[in-house]
Amino acid sequence: MADHKKKQQSSRAGRTRGKIKRVGGGRPRLSVFRSSKNISAQIIDDLAGKTIASASSLEKEFGKGSDTDAAAKIGKVLAERAVKAGVKDVVFDRGGYIFHGRVKALADAAREAGLNF
């Protein structure tokens, strides 16, 4: 049963990434990963194959927790790091997760802090 769910999750993420590559226009990708205990996000330049900026609830400055408040803090910090690195326009990759709750909180905070997507 678990293998089937992993395959479905992977399929959803693949569909999302395929659409992003078609309409992204070469912009970096803001990729989100969430688990039951943590959430992380990174901005990836797929053309160069490099990570431009990243933030995670595993970093010491955030403490423990993966609620919507923690996701919002991560979105804000990630956007600040990206702007500092010279990136303002990105494509949002929700990674097959529903755009709701923690994923939405992270996206909204990143938008407020200066990222355009």
Order of alpha helices (4+ residues) and beta strands (2+ residues): alpha-beta-beta-beta-alpha-beta-alpha
